[in-house]
Amino acid sequence: MEAPVNEKFRDSIATINEEGKRAWLYPKKPNGKFYSYRKWVSYGLLIFLFTAPFIKINGNQFLLFNVLERRFNIFGAPFWPQDFHLFVISMIIGVIFVTLFTVAFGRLFCGWVCPQTIFMEMVFRRIEYWIEGDRGKQIRLNKQPWNTEKIRKKALKWAIFFIISFLIANVFLAYFIGSDQLVGYIIDGPSKHLNTLISLLIFTAVFYFVFAWFREQVCIIACPYGRLQGVLLDSKSIVVAYDYKRGEKEKGRARFKKNEDRSTTGKGDCIDCFQCVHVCPTGIDIRNGTQLECVNCTACIDACDHMMESVHLPTGLIRYASEDNISKKEKFKFGPRLKGYSAVLIILIGVFLGMSFLRNDLEATILRLPGQLYERKDNNIISNVYTYKLVNKTIEDIEDVHFVLLSHKGKIEQVTHKNFIIPKQSLSEGTLFIEINAAALGRDKNKVKIGVYSYDKLIETTMATFLGPRSYR
C-alpha cells in the first residue's frame, strides 16, 4: 500500500534519488542571526581544537590521547593505566551530559559543537561558496561540460580541501602522539619517519573523503547519534521546529500574493517558498516535523525569518520550540527525566572529583616473582623475592626513593641500588628481597605492608603476600 503523500519522506532520504543513486545536495548559503552566532562559536572551537595539543599546563599537554603508550592528559591532568577507572568515569560523564542536553534541547550538540558540522559548514562549505558560488551557480557549474572554468575551479577547490585535510590530520596526530613528538618528526623530515608519514597520509585521505565526498552522509548514515535522539526526544524537548498551527491554519500553506491579508483568508503563514529546504545541509523539509537527518543547525530558522520579514509577517514560524509548546502553548519545564539525568550527572561528577583528589602522585605495585617460593637463610630468616613498579604521575622527579617494611620486623634489600630516582611522568621497575624471621610469621601466607619513602617522607604504602614454611603457622 502506498504511503500517504505527507508521509513519503519517511520512506527515503534526500541524498538518494529514485534510482537509488547518490543525489548531490547544493544547500544555499545561510545568512542571519543564528548563523552569525554559530560562526563565532565554530571559530572559537576551531581555535581551541588547533591549539589544545600545543598548550602546556605544568609541562603537561592540555589534551593527549596516547593509546599506544597508554598515556592520557585531560585538561592538563595526566592519567596513567592505573587511573583507567577515572578515565572511564570521565567518559561516562560526557555521555550522560550529552544525553541530558539531548533530552532538553535535541541535537543542539550536532548543529553547534560537533566537529563534523563545524568543519563541513564553516570551513569546507564556505570555501566551496567562495570558489564556486552559491547554490544556483554550483548546480550550473556541475551540469556544464569540463571546460577551462570548471577544471580551474574544481582543481583549486580540491587542492585546498587536500591541504586543509592534511593540516587536520597533523593536528589529530598531535593529540595521539604528543605535539612535541610531532614537531620533532617535522624537524627531522619525512624520510626518517616513513611509518608516521604513511599514517598521516591515511588520516588525510579519510578526512578528504569525508569532507569532499561523503559529507552530510556522515550525519545521516554513519553517526549513531541521530538514531539515539529518537529514543531520547519527547514532546517536551526543545528542537528546531516548524509551527504547523500557525503555518497551516485552516486552508494550509500557499504562495504569497501581493497586498494579501492572510488573517482573513484562512491561509497559513507559510508561503511555500521552499527556502527552508534549499538552505538545509541534509536536504530535509523541516515542515514535515522532527526527522533523523535534522542536525539543529538553525539554517532554516534564519531563512524563514528572512522570508517572513520580506512579506511583513511575524518571524518565528520556524524556531526553537517543543511539540507541547506548539500544540499546547506550554513553556519548557524541568521534568522528571531531566531531574533524573541531572541527579546521575551530579553524582558521577562528585565521585570523579572525590577519586581525583584521593589519587596518589605515586602508584606502587609490588608482586611476588611468579614461580618462586620462599628461601630459608641463616639465623631462621625467610626470604621472598618481588618485582616492583613505581609510577611517578607528577611533573617533578621523585628523589632518594627507598622501601621500608612497616608491618613486620625485617628488612628489604634491593637488587640494584638502595636509593634511586623516579623521573617525572615515568616509571621505575626492579627487583627486591624481603627478609623476615620465621618466628614473626603467623602462617604460611602473610600480608606485609611496605612503605615507599622519598628521603624521610612516606609517599605511598602497598601490600604484598609473603610466603613462609607451614611449620611456623
Salt bridges, closest charged atoms under 4 A:
GLU2 OE2 - LYS8 NZ 2.96
GLU7 OE1 - ARG10 NE 2.72
ASP83 OD2 - ARG359 NH1 2.96
ASP83 OD1 - LYS393 NZ 2.82
GLU121 OE2 - ARG125 NH2 3.07
GLU128 OE2 - LYS157 NZ 2.88
GLU128 OE2 - ARG215 NH2 3.08
GLU132 OE2 - LYS154 NZ 3.17
GLU132 OE2 - LYS157 NZ 3.13
GLU149 OE2 - LYS153 NZ 3.03
ASP180 OD2 - LYS56 NZ 2.86
ASP188 OD2 - HIS193 NE2 3.08
GLU216 OE2 - ARG22 NH2 3.15
ASP234 OD2 - ARG337 NH1 2.96
ASP243 OD2 - ARG319 NH1 3.02
GLU248 OE2 - ARG253 NH2 3.15
GLU260 OE1 - ARG262 NE 3.31
GLU260 OE2 - LYS267 NZ 3.02
ASP269 OD2 - ARG246 NE 2.62
ASP269 OD1 - LYS249 NZ 3.54
ASP272 OD1 - ARG287 NH1 2.76
ASP285 OD1 - ARG287 NE 2.94
ASP324 OD2 - LYS236 NZ 3.83
GLU363 OE1 - LYS393 NZ 3.01
GLU413 OE2 - LYS411 NZ 3.65
GLU429 OE2 - LYS389 NZ 3.92
GLU435 OE2 - LYS377 NZ 2.64
GLU435 OE1 - LYS411 NZ 3.87
ASP444 OD2 - ARG470 NH1 3.66
